Amino acid sequence: MNVLVLNCGSSSLKYQLLNMETETLLVKGLCERIGIDGQLKHERSDKTYEADLPMPDHDAAVKIVLDALLDPSHGVLKSMDEIHAVGHRVVHGGEHFSESVLIDDEVEKAIEDCFELAPLHNPPNLTGIRACKHIMPGVPQVAVFDTAFHADMPKKSYLYAIPYALYEKYKIRKYGFHGTSHKYVSMRAAEILGKPYDKLKIVTCHLGNGASVCAVDGGRSVDTSMGMTPLEGLIMGTRSGDIDPAVVTFIMQKENLTAQETLDLLNKKSGVLGVSGVSSDFRDLDKAASEGNEQAKAALESYWYRVARYVGSYCAAMNGVDAIVFTAGVGENHIQTREEVCKYLGYLGVDVDSGKNNVRGKEVDFSKDGAKVRTLIIPTNEELVIARDTKLAVNNSKIAFSK
């Protein structure tokens, strides 16, 4: 069974094609500048194809992806019939979905109903779904939600301390994100440790430009740092993370900003970018800090502290921890972030081997031998989770396809 995985942004489309009999990646690529001019990067194991192609909309981008997959020179398929299902990353499923589902009109409506909860993500996600339905009629489409892994959080974790009627009326609550990543790396951690997934207490740290921490107790997300939107929680690349709510109205009044302008400030101009005044990229922050920039140094130290604080609180929430996992761009590649976060956690039994930690982007247990709590680097693979869920949803629906 071949599954095409799509992740649609407002002007981009990431894709991977996987053979799910062997879980082998056949090809991956990226369409950028959709609606502007159009750029394609298509990567096979033995070659990379790049081209500037007109992409006026997502329909055109999906058609270009399919043409690339079928191209005699750089493609991997002989016929469209070899694509048996499409798995779509959808950021927000609200309270509608606790698992991945085959897409029908009701699912599309539910995704649309969550637009106001994820205005930057759900609209392009739905655009990609509709483009595929138009270009690939009859091919099963599956929605895999970032929020689904967190859907079974206990009420004590997801309720906000506001009038309960507002939760009932507007579904204002914590939903959490990066669910496919937290799910993958926590399951992989159990495999690496050689222990049953349902017997482990794991804290997973998805640290990228967007960042979140998750408490995974017995294979279940019991709490996570992002909230109703991805703005809550950790300090991030450009997002503020946790903030006193009164600061929001204070900024609005002092700077004479609208609600939307204030949200833009907190989402796009804050985080380590805002504190440092330099960049949201940790490589730039490292350079600036090494040159004596005190704001860049403060941004890094605040970031490490906030991650460690969340990890510690989640260990308390689970009454213990067996492993702490670092993943995503910063978690996998920024050696000092892992080192500095772990310095706060020695009281838990965290004891890291600096030599083992001196790697980037590799799957490594960097704990010292005999450490009570294991510390792991696990490169995330959200596309594989989406493909697995897509295969499961199609098989459970008993949709027939040709192998």
C-alpha positions as CSV (number, residue, x, y, z in Angstrom):
1,M,0.0,0.0,0.0
2,N,1.4,3.4,-1.1
3,V,0.4,6.4,1.0
4,L,0.9,10.0,-0.1
5,V,1.3,12.3,2.9
6,L,0.5,16.0,2.5
7,N,1.1,18.9,4.8
8,C,-0.4,22.0,3.3
9,G,0.5,25.5,4.4
10,S,-1.0,28.8,3.1
11,S,1.6,29.0,0.3
12,S,3.4,25.7,0.6
13,L,2.9,21.9,0.3
14,K,5.2,19.3,1.8
15,Y,4.8,15.8,0.6
16,Q,6.1,12.3,1.1
17,L,5.2,9.0,-0.6
18,L,5.7,5.9,1.5
19,N,5.4,2.2,0.8
20,M,3.6,1.0,3.9
21,E,4.3,-2.7,3.4
22,T,7.9,-1.9,4.3
23,E,7.4,1.6,5.7
24,T,10.0,2.8,3.1
25,L,10.2,6.4,2.0
26,L,10.0,6.5,-1.8
27,V,10.2,10.2,-2.4
28,K,9.7,13.5,-0.7
29,G,9.4,17.1,-1.8
30,L,8.2,20.6,-1.2
31,C,6.1,23.1,-3.3
32,E,6.7,26.7,-2.2
33,R,5.4,30.1,-3.2
34,I,2.0,28.8,-4.2
35,G,-0.1,31.7,-5.4
36,I,3.0,33.7,-6.2
37,D,5.1,32.0,-8.8
38,G,5.9,28.4,-7.7
39,Q,9.0,26.4,-6.8
40,L,9.3,22.6,-6.6
41,K,12.0,20.6,-4.9
42,H,11.5,16.8,-5.4
43,E,14.0,14.4,-3.8
44,R,14.5,10.8,-4.6
45,S,17.2,8.7,-2.9
46,D,19.4,8.9,-5.9
47,K,18.6,12.4,-7.3
48,T,17.0,15.7,-6.7
49,Y,14.9,17.6,-9.2
50,E,14.2,21.3,-8.8
51,A,12.0,23.6,-11.0
52,D,10.2,26.9,-11.1
53,L,6.7,26.0,-12.2
54,P,3.5,28.1,-12.2
55,M,1.4,27.3,-9.0
56,P,-1.5,29.7,-9.0
57,D,-3.3,27.6,-6.4
58,H,-3.2,24.3,-4.4
59,D,-5.0,22.4,-7.2
60,A,-2.1,23.3,-9.5
61,A,0.5,22.3,-6.8
62,V,-1.1,18.9,-6.2
63,K,-1.2,18.3,-10.0
64,I,2.6,19.2,-10.2
65,V,3.3,16.8,-7.3
66,L,1.5,14.0,-9.1
67,D,3.3,14.7,-12.4
68,A,6.6,14.6,-10.5
69,L,5.7,11.2,-9.0
70,L,4.9,9.9,-12.4
71,D,7.7,11.5,-14.4
72,P,9.9,8.9,-16.2
73,S,13.1,10.7,-15.2
74,H,12.7,11.5,-11.5
75,G,9.4,9.8,-10.6
76,V,8.7,6.6,-8.7
77,L,5.3,5.5,-10.0
78,K,4.0,4.2,-13.3
79,S,0.4,5.0,-12.8
80,M,-1.8,7.1,-10.5
81,D,-3.4,3.8,-9.5
82,E,-0.3,3.1,-7.4
83,I,-1.4,5.8,-4.9
84,H,-3.8,4.0,-2.7
85,A,-4.6,6.7,-0.1
86,V,-3.7,10.2,0.9
87,G,-3.0,11.2,4.5
88,H,-3.4,14.9,5.4
89,R,-1.9,16.7,8.4
90,V,-4.7,18.7,10.0
91,V,-3.6,20.9,12.9
92,H,-6.9,21.3,14.8
93,G,-9.7,18.8,15.3
94,G,-11.3,20.6,18.3
95,E,-13.3,18.2,20.4
96,H,-14.6,16.4,17.3
97,F,-11.8,13.9,16.8
98,S,-9.7,11.6,19.1
99,E,-8.3,9.6,16.2
100,S,-7.6,9.8,12.5
101,V,-10.6,9.5,10.2
102,L,-11.6,9.0,6.6
103,I,-12.6,12.4,5.2
104,D,-16.2,13.0,4.1
105,D,-18.4,16.1,4.0
106,E,-19.0,16.0,7.8
107,V,-15.3,15.8,8.5
108,E,-14.7,18.7,6.2
109,K,-17.3,20.7,8.0
110,A,-15.7,19.9,11.4
111,I,-12.3,21.1,10.1
112,E,-13.9,24.3,8.8
113,D,-15.6,24.8,12.2
114,C,-12.1,24.9,13.8
115,F,-10.9,27.7,11.5
116,E,-11.1,30.2,14.4
117,L,-9.1,28.0,16.7
118,A,-6.3,27.5,14.1
119,P,-6.7,30.4,11.6
120,L,-3.1,30.0,10.2
121,H,-3.3,26.2,9.7
122,N,-6.8,24.7,9.2
123,P,-7.8,26.8,6.2
124,P,-4.8,25.7,4.1
125,N,-5.1,22.1,5.4
126,L,-8.7,22.0,4.1
127,T,-7.6,23.6,0.9
128,G,-5.2,20.8,0.3
129,I,-7.9,18.2,1.1
130,R,-10.3,19.7,-1.4
131,A,-7.5,20.0,-4.1
132,C,-6.8,16.3,-3.7
133,K,-10.5,15.3,-3.9
134,H,-10.7,17.3,-7.1
135,I,-7.5,16.0,-8.7
136,M,-7.8,12.4,-7.3
137,P,-11.5,11.5,-7.1
138,G,-12.1,8.1,-5.6
139,V,-8.8,7.9,-3.7
140,P,-9.4,7.6,0.0
141,Q,-8.4,10.8,1.9
142,V,-7.6,10.6,5.7
143,A,-7.3,13.5,8.2
144,V,-4.6,13.0,10.8
145,F,-5.0,15.6,13.6
146,D,-2.2,17.3,15.6
147,T,-4.7,17.5,18.5
148,A,-5.9,13.8,18.4
149,F,-3.1,12.4,20.6
150,H,-4.1,14.8,23.4
151,A,-7.8,14.3,23.0
152,D,-8.0,11.9,26.0
153,M,-6.3,14.3,28.5
154,P,-8.1,14.4,31.8
155,K,-10.4,17.3,32.4
156,K,-8.2,18.6,35.2
157,S,-5.5,19.1,32.6
158,Y,-7.5,20.7,29.8
159,L,-9.9,23.0,31.7
160,Y,-9.1,26.7,32.1
161,A,-10.2,28.5,35.3
162,I,-12.8,30.6,33.5
163,P,-16.6,30.4,33.9
164,Y,-17.5,26.8,32.9
165,A,-20.4,28.2,30.7
166,L,-17.7,29.7,28.4
167,Y,-16.2,26.2,28.0
168,E,-19.6,24.8,27.2
169,K,-20.5,27.6,24.8
170,Y,-17.2,28.1,22.9
171,K,-15.2,25.0,23.8
172,I,-12.4,27.1,25.3
173,R,-10.0,24.6,26.7
174,K,-6.5,23.2,26.2
175,Y,-6.2,21.0,23.1
176,G,-2.4,20.6,22.6
177,F,-0.5,20.2,19.3
178,H,2.5,18.4,17.8
179,G,0.5,15.2,18.7
180,T,1.9,13.1,15.9
181,S,5.5,14.0,16.9
182,H,4.9,13.3,20.6
183,K,3.2,10.0,19.8
184,Y,6.0,8.9,17.5
185,V,9.0,9.7,19.7
186,S,7.4,8.3,22.9
187,M,6.6,5.0,21.1
188,R,10.1,4.9,19.7
189,A,11.5,5.6,23.2
190,A,9.8,2.5,24.5
191,E,11.3,0.5,21.7
192,I,14.8,1.8,22.4
193,L,14.4,1.1,26.1
194,G,13.0,-2.4,25.4
195,K,10.1,-1.8,27.8
196,P,6.3,-1.9,27.4
197,Y,4.9,1.4,26.2
198,D,2.0,1.2,28.5
199,K,4.3,0.9,31.6
200,L,6.5,3.9,31.0
201,K,6.3,7.6,32.1
202,I,7.9,9.7,29.4
203,V,8.3,13.5,28.9
204,T,8.7,14.4,25.3
205,C,10.2,17.8,24.3
206,H,9.4,18.8,20.7
207,L,11.7,21.8,20.4
208,G,11.6,23.6,17.1
209,N,10.5,27.1,16.0
210,G,7.2,26.0,17.5
211,A,7.8,24.0,20.7
212,S,5.8,21.9,23.2
213,V,6.4,19.5,26.0
214,C,4.1,16.5,26.7
215,A,3.6,14.1,29.6
216,V,3.0,10.6,28.3
217,D,1.9,8.2,31.0
218,G,1.4,4.7,29.9
219,G,1.1,5.7,26.3
220,R,-1.5,8.4,27.0
221,S,-1.0,12.2,26.8
222,V,-2.0,13.4,30.2
223,D,-0.8,17.0,29.8
224,T,0.9,19.2,27.2
225,S,2.2,22.7,27.2
226,M,0.4,24.2,24.2
227,G,-3.2,25.2,24.8
228,M,-6.3,26.2,22.9
229,T,-3.9,27.6,20.3
230,P,-0.1,27.0,19.8
231,L,0.6,30.3,21.6
232,E,0.5,28.9,25.1
233,G,3.4,27.1,26.9
234,L,7.1,27.4,26.1
235,I,9.0,30.4,24.9
236,M,9.3,29.6,21.1
237,G,11.0,31.1,18.1
238,T,8.6,34.0,17.7
239,R,5.8,33.1,20.1
240,S,5.7,34.4,23.7
241,G,4.4,31.3,25.3
242,D,2.9,31.7,28.8
243,I,2.2,35.3,29.8
244,D,0.2,37.1,32.4
245,P,-3.2,37.7,30.6
246,A,-3.2,41.3,31.9
247,V,0.0,42.0,29.9
248,V,-2.2,41.6,26.7
249,T,-4.6,44.4,27.6
250,F,-1.7,46.5,28.9
251,I,0.1,46.3,25.6
252,M,-3.1,47.0,23.7
253,Q,-3.7,50.1,25.7
254,K,-0.2,51.4,25.8
255,E,0.6,50.7,22.1
256,N,-2.9,51.4,20.8
257,L,-3.1,48.0,19.1
258,T,-6.1,46.1,18.0
259,A,-6.7,42.5,19.3
260,Q,-5.4,41.1,16.0
261,E,-2.3,43.3,16.0
262,T,-1.6,42.2,19.6
263,L,-2.0,38.5,18.6
264,D,0.4,39.1,15.7
265,L,2.9,40.6,18.1
266,L,2.7,37.7,20.5
267,N,2.8,35.1,17.7
268,K,5.2,36.6,15.3
269,K,7.4,39.1,17.1
270,S,8.0,37.6,20.5
271,G,9.7,34.5,21.8
272,V,13.5,34.4,21.5
273,L,13.3,36.8,18.6
274,G,11.5,39.4,20.7
275,V,13.8,39.0,23.8
276,S,17.0,38.9,21.8
277,G,16.2,41.4,19.2
278,V,18.4,39.3,16.9
279,S,16.7,36.2,15.5
280,S,14.5,33.2,16.1
281,D,17.3,30.9,14.8
282,F,19.4,29.4,17.5
283,R,22.5,29.5,15.4
284,D,22.2,33.3,15.2
285,L,21.5,33.5,18.9
286,D,24.6,31.4,19.7
287,K,26.8,33.7,17.6
288,A,25.4,36.8,19.1
289,A,25.7,35.4,22.7
290,S,29.3,34.4,22.1
291,E,30.0,38.0,21.0
292,G,28.7,39.4,24.2
293,N,25.1,40.2,23.3
294,E,23.3,40.1,26.7
295,Q,19.8,40.0,25.2
296,A,20.7,36.9,23.1
297,K,22.1,35.3,26.2
298,A,19.0,36.1,28.2
299,A,16.8,34.7,25.4
300,L,18.7,31.4,25.4
301,E,18.7,31.1,29.2
302,S,15.0,31.9,29.5
303,Y,14.3,29.3,26.9
304,W,16.2,26.6,28.7
305,Y,14.7,27.5,32.0
306,R,11.1,27.3,30.7
307,V,11.7,23.9,29.1
308,A,13.2,22.5,32.3
309,R,10.3,24.0,34.4
310,Y,7.7,22.2,32.2
311,V,9.7,19.0,32.3
312,G,9.8,19.1,36.1
313,S,6.1,19.9,36.4
314,Y,5.2,17.0,34.2
315,C,7.4,14.6,36.1
316,A,5.4,15.7,39.2
317,A,2.1,15.3,37.3
318,M,3.0,11.7,36.5
319,N,4.5,11.0,39.9
320,G,7.8,10.0,38.3
321,V,9.6,9.7,35.0
322,D,11.5,7.0,33.1
323,A,12.8,8.9,30.1
324,I,13.0,12.4,28.7
325,V,13.1,12.7,24.9
326,F,14.4,15.6,22.8
327,T,13.1,16.0,19.2
328,A,12.5,18.5,16.4
329,G,14.9,21.1,15.0
330,V,16.3,22.5,18.2
331,G,15.9,19.4,20.3
332,E,17.7,17.2,17.8
333,N,20.4,19.6,16.8
334,H,21.2,22.1,19.5
335,I,23.6,20.4,21.8
336,Q,23.8,23.1,24.4
337,T,20.0,23.3,24.8
338,R,19.9,19.6,25.8
339,E,22.8,20.0,28.1
340,E,21.5,23.2,29.9
341,V,17.9,21.8,30.3
342,C,19.3,18.6,31.8
343,K,21.4,20.5,34.3
344,Y,18.2,21.5,36.0
345,L,17.0,17.9,36.3
346,G,19.7,16.1,38.3
347,Y,17.4,15.8,41.3
348,L,15.2,13.5,39.2
349,G,18.1,11.1,38.4
350,V,19.1,12.7,35.1
351,D,22.8,12.2,34.4
352,V,24.0,12.9,30.9
353,D,27.2,11.8,29.1
354,S,28.6,15.0,27.4
355,G,30.4,12.9,24.8
356,K,27.2,11.0,23.8
357,N,25.3,14.3,23.7
358,N,27.8,15.8,21.2
359,V,25.7,14.8,18.2
360,R,23.2,16.4,15.9
361,G,20.1,14.8,14.3
362,K,20.9,11.2,15.4
363,E,19.0,8.7,17.5
364,V,21.0,8.5,20.7
365,D,20.6,7.6,24.4
366,F,22.9,10.2,25.9
367,S,22.5,9.1,29.5
368,K,25.4,8.0,31.6
369,D,25.5,4.3,32.2
370,G,23.4,3.6,35.2
371,A,21.4,6.9,35.1
372,K,18.0,6.5,36.8
373,V,16.3,8.5,34.1
374,R,17.2,8.0,30.4
375,T,17.7,11.0,28.2
376,L,17.2,10.4,24.5
377,I,17.5,12.2,21.2
378,I,14.9,10.8,18.7
379,P,14.5,12.5,15.3
380,T,10.8,12.9,14.8
381,N,9.0,11.3,11.9
382,E,5.5,12.8,11.8
383,E,5.0,11.7,8.2
384,L,5.4,8.1,9.1
385,V,2.8,8.5,11.9
386,I,0.4,10.1,9.4
387,A,1.0,7.3,6.9
388,R,0.5,4.6,9.5
389,D,-2.8,6.2,10.7
390,T,-3.9,6.6,7.1
391,K,-3.2,2.9,6.4
392,L,-5.1,1.9,9.6
393,A,-8.1,4.1,8.8
394,V,-8.4,2.7,5.2
395,N,-8.0,-0.9,6.4
396,N,-10.6,-0.4,9.1
397,S,-13.0,1.0,6.6
398,K,-12.5,-2.1,4.4
399,I,-11.9,0.0,1.3
400,A,-10.5,-2.2,-1.4
401,F,-7.4,-1.2,-3.3
402,S,-5.1,-2.8,-5.7
403,K,-1.6,-3.7,-4.5
